[in-house]
Amino acid sequence: MRLLIIGSLDGHITQASQIAIRRGAKVTQVDDIETGLSMIRDGHGAELVMVDLDLEIGSLVASLASERINVPVVACGLKNDADAAVAAIKAGAKEYIPLPPDPDLIAAVLEAVVEESHDIVFRDPATADVIQLAEKVAPSEASILILGESGTGKELMARHIHRNSKRANANFVSVNCAAIPENLLESELFGHEKGSFTGAVARRIGRFEEADGGTLLLDEISEMDIRLQAKLLRAIQEREITRVGSNEPIKVDIRLIATSNRDLAKEAAEGAFREDLYFRLNVMSLTLPPLRKRPQDIALLADHFATKYADANGVPVLPVGAEALAKLREHHWRGNVRELENTMHRAILLASGDEISAEAIQLNQTPALELKDENAEAGAADAGTTEALVGRTVADVERELILDTLNHTLGNRTHAANILGISIRTLRNKLKLYTEQGAEVPMPGEGAAA
């Protein structure tokens, strides 16, 4: 955890820093917002910013948003300054910490930012085999390609490899290639100079430079535009990047990990992904098994998520009942561990009595999307369903399918694109069109399982 403190915190900065350091954070302190922004732009990075309530928090949050720097901001101020605390939250601060700082409160905030321990919970031999191989190759400098369906835990595996590598004490920097618009991804990776494009208000260090000495994860790399892949290939080969708007090459020392939920070998063969980049990434590959192929992990993960969300929601921790567990084991888990996590979050909210019953397990059962048995033969199409489609346009049916799928995945774009068999870029373009047409498009975290 990299913590940046901006301001004097009303004289309590030393105490706050010591508490954070004891909790495992690496702390940097600056006096004003512009210096803090400069540090982040220059690649020093931060996973959390604690800022003095007396400073212009709204300006800080707005600057971070305009420069696409995704880092949570926490406000700190004297206990009796309630009005200023409310104003800070309205300005975009995620939390308010009263001063003098309470160790338990700071620990809770740090834990909430980290969100999860990044430990891999497993029992099944199929998972154990992959982890054993990952730990064997982790100390090397080889690039690693992690493959697997959406929701199997590819980023968790990447973090596990980093923690077991020679670079464990250096930065781990993750870039979601599917979540950043195509025209901005180049500057996100390589950085940019001031004025190099509209919105480039200051020089900014890219993720390659931020990860210098550590590990860079390119998550869902198959969604990267093929034109940018050529520049990425050069950066990997030469260990050298050039910021957007500059001609000066910069040497970088990184260990590269990439993930994809697609068959990259097939994508390369079909020309959808550069073959030379595929071979450069695929020095070592790990394939994470889907949850349906690791059945012994289901009960362990269900207990883990039940405890996690019971604590988060302030409700009693209940055991998973036998009938509920049987129901979980029978499900096909198209969304893998992510779907199981959402299911258990719902279950602890719906549970009553002294255990989580089968009735509390509300599974995603959208008939049109339910994955069929892998060995079953395709049956004849249902006549009633066909009749229901007659008279409707292809565009109308497509829109309904896409929005229903997004609702099914609780607004998760990557998961929805995976189910639909389209790229995240295509999905984003469709959703933009539907929004312009006045359709209600679920945001991430919204929607309801059928």
N, C-alpha and C positions, 0 to 999 in steps of 0.2 A: 504494500500500500504506500503510494507516494502522496504525501499531504503537503499542500501549499497554504501557508498562513499569511494573510494580507492584513497589515495594520498592527496596532499595539495591543489589541484586545483589552483595552482599559487597564494595562499594566499586568495582565495575567498571562502574558504570552509564554513565559518560561514554564509556568505550571502546566499550561495546556500542552506545550511541546513535550514535556517530560511524560505526561500521561499517554500521549499518542505514541511516543517512542517505546514506552513499556508495552504497549499493545502491538508492537511490531511495525509501526509506520516509520517511513523515512521522511523527516520533516525539513522543509525549507521555509524561511520567513523573509518577507519583503515589506517595505513600509507603505507602498501605495499601489493602486489598481494598475496603473500603466506599467509599473515595473513587473507586477505579477503577470500581466498579459504578455509582456516581452519575454519573460522566462518560459512561458508555455509555448509561445511561438518559436523560441530558439531551441526547442527540443528537450528541455529539462522535464517537461511533462508533469502531470498531476492527475491522480484519480479522485481527489477531493480537494476543494478549496474552502477553507474557513476564513471568513472575512469579517472585519470589524464593522459593527452596526453603524458606526459614525461615517463610514465611507459610502460612496455612491454605488450601492449594490445593484440598482436597476441598470446603471451604465455598464457594470461588469457583465451582468447576465446578457444584456443586449449585444455587447461586443463578442462574447463567446458564441452566441447564436448566429450572428452575422458572419462569423468566420468559421462556422461549422465545427467548433471545438466542443465536443460533448463531454463535459465534466460537471458533476453536481456541485452546487454552491450551498454552504451552510453559514448562516449569520450568527455572530456571537456578540452579546451585549449585557449590560447590567440587568439584574433580575427585575427591577421595577420599571424598566422601559418597555412596557407592554405595547404601547402604540407604535413605537419604532419597530418592534418585533413583527407586528402584524403587517406593517408597511413593507418590511423586508421580504416576508413571505409572498405578498402581493407582487413584489418586484421580481420574483422568480427564485428566491432562495428555497431550497428543499426542506430545510429544518431550521430551528432556532435553538441555540445552546446558551442558557443563561450563565453569566459569570458571577462569582468565580466558578470555574469549570468543575463539574462532578465527574469523577473517573468512570462510573458506570454508564453515565449518559454518553460520554465521548466514545466509550467502548461500543455501545449500542449503535451509535451513528456510523462508526467505522465498519462494524459488522454489516449494517444495512447497506452500505455502499458496496462492500465486497459482494454482498447478497448471498453468496454461498461459499462453502469452504473449498470448493473445487476438488474435493476428494471424490474418487470414483467408488460408488457403492456397488459391490458385485459379490456373487457367490457361484455363478454358473461357470463351468469349465470353459465354455466358449469365450466368455469375457476374459477369464484368467489367461487363456492362451495369447490373446491379443496384448494384454498388459505385460505379460512376460516378454514378448517380442519387443514391445515399445521400450521397456526398461533396458533391454539388451542393446538397442541402437541409440538410446538417448545420449550417452556420453560422446558419441561421434559428432562430427560436424556435417554429416550428410543431410541433404534436403530430404524431407519426408512428406509424402502425400497420404493424407488420411481420407479414406472413402467410406461412405455409408449413407443410409437413408436419412432424411430429415428427422431430427429428434433423437438420434442415437448417441449423441454426446461427443461429437468430433472436437469441439473446442475444449471440452474438459480433458480429452486425451492429449491435445496439443499442450495444454498447461501442465499436464502430468509429465510429458516429455521434457518440457523446459525445466521443471523442478528437479528432474533427475539428470540434467545435463551439466556440463562444465560452466554453463552460462547462468546458472540458477540465481546468482546474486545480482545479475544485470536485468535490464528491462525486458518484460514480455509485452509486446505491442500487437494488438489485434486490429485488423481492418476487415469489415464485412463488405466484400465487393458487390454483393447484391443490394445493399441498402444505400449506397452512395450513387447519385446520378452520374451517368457516363461522362458528362462534360466536366465534372468536378473530381473524379477519381484520380486523374493524373496528378493534380496538385495535392490531393490528400496523401498520395504515396511519396511523391518526390519533393513536395514543398513548392513555394513560389516566391517571387520577388514582389515588392510593393509596386502596384500599378500594372502588373502583368496582365490583368484582366479585370473586368468590372467586379467590384467587391473585394479586390485584393488591397486592403487598406494599409497593410504592413507586410513586411517579409515574414514568412512562416516556414518553419522547418517541417518537412514531411515525415511520414511514418518510418521510412527507411533510416533517416538520420536519428529519429527518436529511439529507434531500436538498436542503434550502433553499439556493438559489444554484447548484445543480447539476442533475443529471438523475435522474429517477425512472423505473425500468422496472417496469411491471406485466406480468409474464410469465404467459402463458396466461390472459388476462383473461376469456375466454369461460367459464371455470369459476367466476366470481364469482357469488354469489347475486344474483338480480335486485333484491332489496330493498336490498342494500348498494350496488348500482349507482346508485340515486337519490342517496345521500349522496356517492358518488364524483363524480357529475355536478356536484353543487353545489360540491364542493371544486375541481374543474377550472375551472368557470365563474367562481367568486368568488375563486379563489386564496386560499382561506380554509378552515381546518379547525377542528374543535372536538374536544378530547380526550374519550374516554368518561368520563362522570362529571363533566364540567365544562360550564359554560354560556359560557365565555369564548372568543370567536373568536380565532384566531391566523392572521395573514397569512403566506403562504409564497410563495416565488419559485422555481418549478421548471420544467424542460423535461420534458414527459411523452412517454414512448415506451411503447407497449403491443404485445404479441404474441399471436397465436392460431394454433392449427393447425386451426381450423374456418373455415367460410365465414360470416363475421360478418354479411354483408349478408343471407344466407338466414336466419341465426339471428334477426336483427332483424325480418325480414318475418314470421317464424313466432311472434314474441312471446317467444322464449327469451332475447333480449338487447334491452336498451332501445335503441330506434331513435335517440332524441335523444343518448344517450351514444355510439352508433356514429358518428354524424355529427360529434360533438365530437372524437372520437379520430382520425377519418379525414380530417384536413386534408391529410395526405400519406400515401400507402400504398406499401409496398414488398413485393413478393411474391418470396420466395426459391424458385428452381427446385429440384425434387427432384434427387437425385444421378443418377437415370436420365436426366435431361434435361440434364446437364452432364458428358458422358462424358470430356471431356479433363481433368477434375479428378481422375478416379479414380486414375490412375497417380501423379500428384503427391501426392495425399493418402495413398496406400498407402506410398510412400517416406517421407513425413513421419511417419506413425504407426509404421512399422517402426523408424525411427531413435529416435523418442521412447521406445518401450517396450523397445527393446534397451538403451538407456542406463539406463532405470529398473530393469531387471531384471539389469543387469550381464552381459549376453551380447553377443557380437560383432554388429556391425551388418552385416546381409546384404542384398544387392540382391534385388529381387523378380524372380524368373525369368519368362521369356516365357510359359510355360504357365500359371503362377500369375496373371500379369497378364491373360491371355486369359480365365481363369476369373472373375476379378473383373469384367471388362468385360461378361461375359455375364449376370451376376446382376442381378436387378431392384431390389435395395436398398430394400426396403419400410421399413427403419429408417434409410435415408439415411446421412449422414456418421457418425452415432453407431454404426450397425451396422457400417460399414466400420472404424471405430476398434476396436471390439470384435473384429472378425475379424482385424485385423492384430496385436492384442495376443495373441490365441491363436496366430497364425502364428509369431511370433518365439519362442514357447515350444516349439512343435512342430517347428520347422525343424531340419534337419541338413544337413551338407554345406556347400557354399560359396555357396548361394543359398536363397531361400525358394521351395520347390517348390509345385506344384499340390496335392500331398498335404497340405501344411501349411495350406492354405486350407480351413478347415472352415466352410462357409456354413450359414446358417439355412435349412433346407429342410423345414419342417413342412408336409406336403401340404395339410392343411385350411386353412392360412393363407397359402399361397403366392399372391402376386398374379398373376392371369391377365393375358395380353396384353390391352392396352387395346382392341385392334381385334377380338379374337376373339369369336365368338358363344358364348353360354352353351350348354354341352352338356347332355346328359341326365344325371341323377344316377346315380351308380354303384350298381347293385343290391346289391352286397355290403355297401356302407356303410350302405344303408338297412336291410338285414336286421340289421346289428349294433346298430342303435338300437332295434329292436322290443323291447318289454317293459321299457324303461327310462323313467323319468319325465323330464319336461322339465327339472325342477330338477336332476336328476342329470347330464343331458347338458350343461346350462348350466354347472354347477360344473366339470365336466371341461374344457370348452372354455376357461373363464376361467383356470383354473389352468395348463392347457397353454400358453395364450398368455402368461401371466406368466412361466412357465418359459422360454419362447422368447425373451422380452425381457430375460432375466437379472434379473428382479425390477423392471424399470423400469415404474412404475405409469402414467405419462403415455403412454409408448409403447404399453403394453398396451391402455389405454382407447381410444387412437386406432385401433388395429387392430380392436378389437371394435366400434367405432362407438358407444360409450357415454361418458358424462361421467366424469371422474375421481371425482366425488362418488359416483356410482352404484357404480363399481368398489370404492371404499373400503368402502362399506356391505356389498357382497357379500363382500369379503374378511374383514371383521369377523365376519360370520355364519359363514363357513367355519372361521375360527379357533375360534370358540365351539363348532362342531360337531366339533372335533378334527382338522381337515384341516391338512396341512403346507403353509403358504403361504410361497413364496419371498420373502425380504427383498431390498431393492435390492442388486445386485451378486451375488446368488445365482441359482441356476437353471443350466441347461445347454442350450446350443443343440442342436437335434436334428441 
